[in-house]
Structures are given as structure tokens and as C-alpha cells.
Amino acid sequence: MGALASHSDAPPAAAHASLAMTLLRFVLLHLPLSALSLVLALGFDRAEQSRPRLARLLLAYLATLLVFVPLLCAWQSAMDSVFNGKPLVTPIALIERQSALNWWFNALMLSIAYAAHLAYSTWRHAHAQTLAWQAAQQGNLALRLRLLQGQLEPYFLSSALAGIGKLNRTAQREQATRALARLSDLLRYALRASQSDWQSVADEVRFMRDYVDMQGICHGGDGLVEWRIEPCDWADYRCPPLLLFPMLEQALGACLAGGTPAFPIVVGIVRERCGGPGRVRVEVAYPHGGGAGGGEGGALAVMAERLAMLYGAAATLSATVDGALVRLRLAYPVSHHDE
């Protein structure tokens, strides 16, 4: 652009070089600036490892001016001599040909180049630190989620073994064998789920159904849960592993503490459309007064913390008493497996 402007501004009557020669002159005149830019880029790239102090940066800036300004002035005088047909002289004489304005302008250009590289290096260092901090935060978050998820599995296992132990104490060997077989399937799912970040809602519901069946074998109750699930392809909807289970376990623990419930626990899962992608809403209702259950202070608290870490304020978890029923309500944003 500079060469084109210089070529266009030349007086028509003047005998001036072609645009190609003007462009070549501009390229040759700016070669020292390109070399300086490369040196500064390499220097600041190495300096990023140690982050030099202000004194060293100022010293490097002064050294840049003292070394490159005379070289740039001498180079420009030499190029002018070559293109204007003048004889080349000693470097000192070439430097003396430059006016004070050229010296000032060259010092200004070098200062701008140095400041630009310093600003870019500082931004790169800050950006790298930000990325490292974010990576550490994400790593800590993933580890915390794994720990929270893992806290559910020992509780689920101890609850299941307690029921099977009851069958053994009452000499119900056949039921105990069936319950152990069902527990084996449940443990395989829990192990697989603990190694992934997401499961489908359909898989989670299947796991809860199997768990209810096992508890029915252990406690001799049929129809413990009434399932009210909206008809749709829940296999396409994602759910954090074992997220829904604490609500069901809380209801079962509360009801079975006083024996088989008089009427079944109700589990409802629907899609909530409220603009945008919507949410998955889960509600578990069970008789009030049957017992506190072991998960209220433990598993449900872990569940609430997981929701806060995964979805923030976009997910909600609440427990209310509605007459003779306790209602646990969960809502979290809809997500699909292809997202």
C-alpha cells in the first residue's frame, strides 16, 4: 500500500520508476524492520517462560533502540544510494546522511514495534494462565463430580445388602438367591454408569425399576411403585448417572421403614415445555410418616450438590409435604445424546 501510494503521488512529469521497482524498494527498505520483528517475537517467546522484570524489559528496549536505529538509518541511506545511482560510502557517512526527523521517525517505529510485541506477549501469557486455570477448575470439578457420584454407590449397595440379609435371617433362601442375581445386574449398571458422564433417562428408569423389583423380593411387597412416565423415546434424553435414584431410595426407605406401604409410591417423569429446549421434570410422591429414610441427609444432599455443579440455577430440587404425601420434585434442562 505504501509503494502504491508513493507511485501514485509522483508528479506525472517526473521520471519515476515502475510500480514493481517502487514495490521492490519498499520491501528492501523494510527488511530490517521485518528482521527486528522476528528477533522480538523469538525473544518475547522465550521470555514468556520466566516473565522478566520491568528493569530487564526497559534494558532490552534501550538496547533495541541503540542497535537497530543506527542500523536502520544506515540501511535506508544505502538503499537510497543504490536506487538513486549514488556511490556507496562508509556506514558512518551513510548514517550522517539521515536527518534528525528520520532518526526520530525510525525510533518511533521501533518503539511501536517493541510495544506491540510486548503487549501481544503479555496477552498470550495472560491467556495461557487463564486456560491453565480453567483446565484446573474443570479437572477439579470433574473429580468432585466423580466423588459425589461415588458416594451414592456404597449407600445403594448397603441398602440392597441389608434387604438380602433380612431374607437370609428369615431362611428365605430362594428369594435371597433371586435378589442377589438382581443385585448383580444392578451393580454392573452402577459400575458402567460410574465410568461415564451421561446415561439415558431410559437406562436410569430401567435401573430404578430393577431396584424396585429387588426391594419387592426382599420385603415381600408387590406394586411398590406406580410409574407415570410420559410416552416418548427417553433413550434420546441424557441424564447424569444415578441422578434420579436418590429420590426413589428416599421414598422406599421412608415407606419400608414401617413395613410395606398402604399404597404405592408414585414416580412421574415428563417433559416440561416452557420455551426453548425445555426441561425434564421428575416427581416422587410417597406416604408421609413412614420414616425418615437414610438418604434424606446423605444421598439427597449429594444429589443437590451435583445439580448445582452441573446445571447451576437451571436445575431445581425441592421436597414438600402435601397432606399425607411427601413430594420430591426435580427439574433439569433437556439435553440429547447427539448434543
C-alpha positions as CSV (number, residue, x, y, z in Angstrom):
1,M,0.0,0.0,0.0
2,G,2.9,2.4,0.8
3,A,4.5,1.6,-2.6
4,L,1.3,2.1,-4.4
5,A,0.7,5.5,-2.7
6,S,4.2,6.6,-3.4
7,H,4.0,5.6,-7.1
8,S,0.6,7.3,-7.5
9,D,1.7,10.6,-5.8
10,A,4.8,11.0,-8.0
11,P,4.4,14.0,-10.4
12,P,3.4,13.0,-13.9
13,A,6.3,14.9,-15.4
14,A,8.8,13.3,-13.2
15,A,10.7,10.3,-14.5
16,H,10.0,7.7,-11.8
17,A,10.4,4.0,-11.6
18,S,7.7,1.5,-12.4
19,L,5.3,0.2,-9.7
20,A,7.3,-3.0,-9.5
21,M,10.6,-1.1,-8.8
22,T,8.8,1.1,-6.2
23,L,7.5,-2.0,-4.5
24,L,10.9,-3.6,-4.5
25,R,12.4,-0.5,-2.9
26,F,9.8,-0.5,-0.2
27,V,10.4,-4.2,0.5
28,L,14.1,-3.7,0.8
29,L,13.8,-0.6,2.9
30,H,11.6,-2.5,5.4
31,L,13.7,-5.7,5.6
32,P,15.5,-4.5,8.8
33,L,12.0,-3.9,10.4
34,S,11.0,-7.5,9.5
35,A,14.2,-8.8,10.9
36,L,13.7,-6.8,14.1
37,S,10.1,-8.1,14.4
38,L,11.4,-11.7,14.1
39,V,14.0,-11.1,16.8
40,L,11.5,-9.5,19.1
41,A,9.0,-12.4,18.5
42,L,11.6,-15.0,19.3
43,G,12.9,-13.1,22.3
44,F,9.5,-12.5,23.9
45,D,8.5,-16.1,23.2
46,R,11.5,-17.3,25.3
47,A,10.9,-14.6,27.9
48,E,7.4,-15.8,28.5
49,Q,8.8,-18.8,30.3
50,S,10.4,-16.6,33.0
51,R,8.3,-13.3,32.8
52,P,11.2,-10.8,33.0
53,R,11.0,-7.9,35.4
54,L,10.3,-4.3,34.3
55,A,14.0,-3.4,34.5
56,R,15.0,-6.1,32.1
57,L,12.3,-5.0,29.7
58,L,13.4,-1.4,29.8
59,L,17.0,-2.5,29.3
60,A,16.0,-4.6,26.2
61,Y,14.1,-1.7,24.8
62,L,17.1,0.7,25.1
63,A,19.3,-1.9,23.6
64,T,16.9,-2.3,20.7
65,L,17.0,1.5,20.1
66,L,20.8,1.7,20.4
67,V,21.4,-1.2,18.0
68,F,18.6,-1.1,15.4
69,V,18.1,2.7,14.9
70,P,21.6,3.3,13.6
71,L,21.4,0.1,11.5
72,L,18.1,1.1,10.1
73,C,19.3,4.6,9.2
74,A,22.5,3.2,7.6
75,W,20.4,0.7,5.6
76,Q,17.9,3.2,4.4
77,S,20.7,5.5,3.2
78,A,22.4,2.6,1.4
79,M,19.1,1.7,-0.4
80,D,18.5,5.3,-1.4
81,S,22.1,5.4,-2.8
82,V,21.5,2.2,-4.8
83,F,18.2,3.3,-6.2
84,N,19.3,6.9,-7.0
85,G,22.6,5.8,-8.5
86,K,24.8,7.4,-5.9
87,P,28.1,5.7,-4.8
88,L,28.1,3.8,-1.5
89,V,30.1,5.2,1.3
90,T,31.2,4.1,4.8
91,P,28.5,3.2,7.3
92,I,29.3,6.3,9.4
93,A,28.8,8.5,6.3
94,L,25.5,6.7,5.5
95,I,24.2,7.4,9.0
96,E,25.2,11.1,8.8
97,R,23.1,11.5,5.7
98,Q,19.9,10.8,7.7
99,S,18.1,13.9,9.0
100,A,17.0,14.2,12.7
101,L,13.4,13.7,11.5
102,N,14.3,10.3,10.0
103,W,16.1,9.4,13.2
104,W,13.1,10.3,15.3
105,F,10.7,8.5,12.9
106,N,12.8,5.3,13.0
107,A,13.0,5.4,16.8
108,L,9.2,5.8,16.9
109,M,8.6,2.9,14.6
110,L,10.9,0.7,16.6
111,S,9.2,1.8,19.8
112,I,5.8,0.9,18.4
113,A,7.1,-2.5,17.2
114,Y,8.6,-3.2,20.7
115,A,5.4,-2.1,22.4
116,A,3.2,-4.2,20.1
117,H,5.3,-7.4,20.7
118,L,5.3,-6.7,24.5
119,A,1.5,-6.3,24.5
120,Y,1.0,-9.4,22.5
121,S,3.4,-11.4,24.7
122,T,1.6,-10.1,27.8
123,W,-1.8,-11.1,26.3
124,R,-0.5,-14.5,25.4
125,H,0.9,-15.1,28.9
126,A,-2.4,-14.0,30.5
127,H,-4.4,-16.1,28.1
128,A,-2.3,-19.2,28.8
129,Q,-2.7,-18.6,32.5
130,T,-6.5,-18.3,32.1
131,L,-6.6,-21.5,30.1
132,A,-4.5,-23.3,32.7
133,W,-6.7,-22.1,35.5
134,Q,-9.9,-23.1,33.6
135,A,-8.4,-26.6,32.9
136,A,-7.5,-26.9,36.6
137,Q,-11.0,-25.8,37.6
138,Q,-12.6,-28.3,35.1
139,G,-10.4,-31.0,36.4
140,N,-11.3,-30.3,40.0
141,L,-15.0,-30.1,39.0
142,A,-14.8,-33.5,37.2
143,L,-13.1,-35.0,40.2
144,R,-15.6,-33.6,42.6
145,L,-18.5,-34.9,40.5
146,R,-16.9,-38.3,40.4
147,L,-16.6,-38.3,44.2
148,L,-20.1,-37.2,44.6
149,Q,-21.4,-39.8,42.2
150,G,-19.3,-42.4,44.0
151,Q,-20.9,-41.6,47.4
152,L,-24.2,-42.9,46.1
153,E,-22.9,-46.3,45.2
154,P,-21.8,-47.5,48.7
155,Y,-25.2,-46.4,50.1
156,F,-27.1,-48.1,47.3
157,L,-25.1,-51.3,47.9
158,S,-25.5,-51.3,51.7
159,S,-29.3,-50.7,51.4
160,A,-29.6,-53.7,49.0
161,L,-27.4,-56.0,51.1
162,A,-29.5,-55.1,54.2
163,G,-32.6,-56.4,52.4
164,I,-30.9,-59.6,51.3
165,G,-29.5,-60.1,54.8
166,K,-33.1,-59.9,56.1
167,L,-34.1,-62.8,53.7
168,N,-31.2,-64.9,54.9
169,R,-32.1,-64.3,58.6
170,T,-35.7,-65.5,57.9
171,A,-34.4,-68.5,55.9
172,Q,-35.9,-67.4,52.6
173,R,-33.1,-68.8,50.5
174,E,-34.9,-68.8,47.2
175,Q,-35.8,-65.2,47.5
176,A,-32.3,-64.3,48.6
177,T,-30.8,-66.0,45.6
178,R,-33.2,-64.1,43.2
179,A,-32.4,-60.9,45.0
180,L,-28.6,-61.5,44.7
181,A,-29.0,-62.2,41.0
182,R,-30.9,-58.9,40.6
183,L,-28.3,-57.1,42.7
184,S,-25.6,-58.4,40.4
185,D,-27.3,-56.8,37.4
186,L,-27.7,-53.5,39.3
187,L,-24.1,-53.5,40.3
188,R,-23.0,-54.0,36.7
189,Y,-25.1,-51.0,35.6
190,A,-23.8,-48.9,38.5
191,L,-20.2,-49.7,37.6
192,R,-20.7,-48.9,33.9
193,A,-22.6,-45.7,34.9
194,S,-19.8,-44.6,37.2
195,Q,-17.3,-44.6,34.3
196,S,-19.4,-42.3,32.1
197,D,-20.6,-38.7,32.3
198,W,-24.1,-39.4,30.9
199,Q,-26.7,-42.1,30.7
200,S,-30.1,-42.0,29.0
201,V,-33.2,-41.4,31.0
202,A,-34.5,-44.8,29.7
203,D,-31.5,-46.6,31.3
204,E,-32.0,-44.7,34.6
205,V,-35.6,-45.7,34.7
206,R,-34.8,-49.3,33.9
207,F,-32.3,-49.3,36.7
208,M,-34.8,-47.9,39.1
209,R,-37.4,-50.5,38.0
210,D,-35.0,-53.3,38.6
211,Y,-34.1,-51.9,42.0
212,V,-37.8,-51.7,43.0
213,D,-38.2,-55.3,41.9
214,M,-35.3,-56.3,44.1
215,Q,-36.7,-54.5,47.0
216,G,-40.0,-56.2,46.4
217,I,-38.3,-59.5,46.6
218,C,-36.5,-58.5,49.8
219,H,-39.6,-57.1,51.6
220,G,-42.3,-59.2,50.1
221,G,-44.2,-56.3,48.5
222,D,-45.6,-56.1,45.0
223,G,-46.6,-52.9,43.3
224,L,-44.4,-50.8,45.5
225,V,-44.2,-48.1,42.8
226,E,-46.7,-46.7,40.4
227,W,-44.9,-45.4,37.3
228,R,-46.3,-42.4,35.5
229,I,-43.9,-41.8,32.6
230,E,-44.8,-39.7,29.7
231,P,-44.7,-41.8,26.5
232,C,-41.7,-40.7,24.4
233,D,-38.3,-42.0,23.4
234,W,-36.5,-41.4,26.6
235,A,-33.4,-43.1,25.2
236,D,-32.6,-39.9,23.4
237,Y,-32.6,-37.8,26.6
238,R,-29.4,-37.6,28.7
239,C,-29.3,-37.8,32.4
240,P,-26.3,-37.8,34.8
241,P,-25.6,-41.3,36.1
242,L,-27.7,-42.3,39.2
243,L,-29.2,-38.8,39.4
244,L,-32.8,-39.9,39.8
245,F,-32.1,-42.9,42.1
246,P,-31.7,-40.9,45.5
247,M,-35.3,-39.7,45.2
248,L,-36.6,-43.2,44.8
249,E,-34.4,-44.6,47.5
250,Q,-35.6,-41.8,49.9
251,A,-39.2,-42.8,49.2
252,L,-38.6,-46.5,49.6
253,G,-36.5,-46.0,52.7
254,A,-39.2,-43.9,54.3
255,C,-42.1,-46.3,53.4
256,L,-40.4,-49.6,54.1
257,A,-39.1,-48.4,57.5
258,G,-42.7,-49.0,58.8
259,G,-43.4,-52.0,56.6
260,T,-45.0,-52.3,53.2
261,P,-46.7,-49.0,52.3
262,A,-50.5,-48.9,52.2
263,F,-50.5,-47.5,48.7
264,P,-47.7,-47.4,46.1
265,I,-45.1,-44.7,45.7
266,V,-45.8,-42.6,42.6
267,V,-42.9,-41.8,40.2
268,G,-43.7,-39.4,37.4
269,I,-41.4,-38.3,34.6
270,V,-42.5,-35.8,32.0
271,R,-41.0,-33.2,29.6
272,E,-41.7,-29.7,30.7
273,R,-42.0,-27.2,27.8
274,C,-41.6,-23.7,28.9
275,G,-40.0,-22.1,25.8
276,G,-36.6,-23.0,24.4
277,P,-35.4,-26.7,24.8
278,G,-37.5,-27.2,27.9
279,R,-36.7,-29.4,30.9
280,V,-37.2,-32.9,32.3
281,R,-39.4,-32.9,35.4
282,V,-39.4,-35.8,37.8
283,E,-41.7,-36.1,40.8
284,V,-41.7,-38.8,43.5
285,A,-44.6,-38.9,45.9
286,Y,-44.7,-41.2,48.9
287,P,-46.7,-41.5,52.2
288,H,-45.7,-39.2,54.9
289,G,-44.8,-40.5,58.3
290,G,-43.4,-43.9,57.3
291,G,-39.9,-43.0,58.5
292,A,-37.1,-40.7,57.5
293,G,-35.2,-43.0,55.4
294,G,-31.4,-43.0,55.1
295,G,-31.0,-40.8,52.1
296,E,-32.5,-37.6,53.1
297,G,-29.5,-36.2,54.8
298,G,-26.9,-38.0,52.6
299,A,-27.9,-39.1,49.1
300,L,-30.3,-36.2,48.5
301,A,-27.7,-33.7,49.7
302,V,-25.2,-35.2,47.3
303,M,-27.8,-35.0,44.6
304,A,-28.5,-31.3,45.2
305,E,-24.7,-30.6,45.1
306,R,-24.3,-32.5,41.8
307,L,-27.2,-30.5,40.3
308,A,-25.7,-27.2,41.4
309,M,-22.3,-28.2,39.8
310,L,-23.8,-29.5,36.6
311,Y,-26.6,-27.0,35.9
312,G,-26.3,-24.2,38.4
313,A,-29.6,-22.3,38.8
314,A,-31.1,-24.0,35.7
315,A,-31.9,-27.2,37.8
316,T,-34.2,-27.3,40.9
317,L,-34.7,-29.9,43.6
318,S,-37.4,-29.5,46.3
319,A,-39.2,-31.5,49.0
320,T,-42.7,-30.5,50.2
321,V,-45.3,-32.1,52.4
322,D,-48.7,-32.2,50.8
323,G,-51.2,-33.6,53.3
324,A,-50.4,-37.2,53.7
325,L,-47.7,-37.2,51.0
326,V,-44.2,-36.1,50.7
327,R,-43.4,-34.8,47.2
328,L,-39.8,-34.7,45.9
329,R,-39.5,-32.6,42.7
330,L,-36.6,-32.4,40.3
331,A,-36.3,-30.4,37.1
332,Y,-33.2,-30.1,34.9
333,P,-32.5,-28.8,31.4
334,V,-33.3,-31.1,28.5
335,S,-30.2,-32.5,26.6
336,H,-30.0,-35.1,23.9
337,H,-27.3,-37.7,23.2
338,D,-26.4,-36.0,19.9
339,E,-25.6,-32.7,21.5
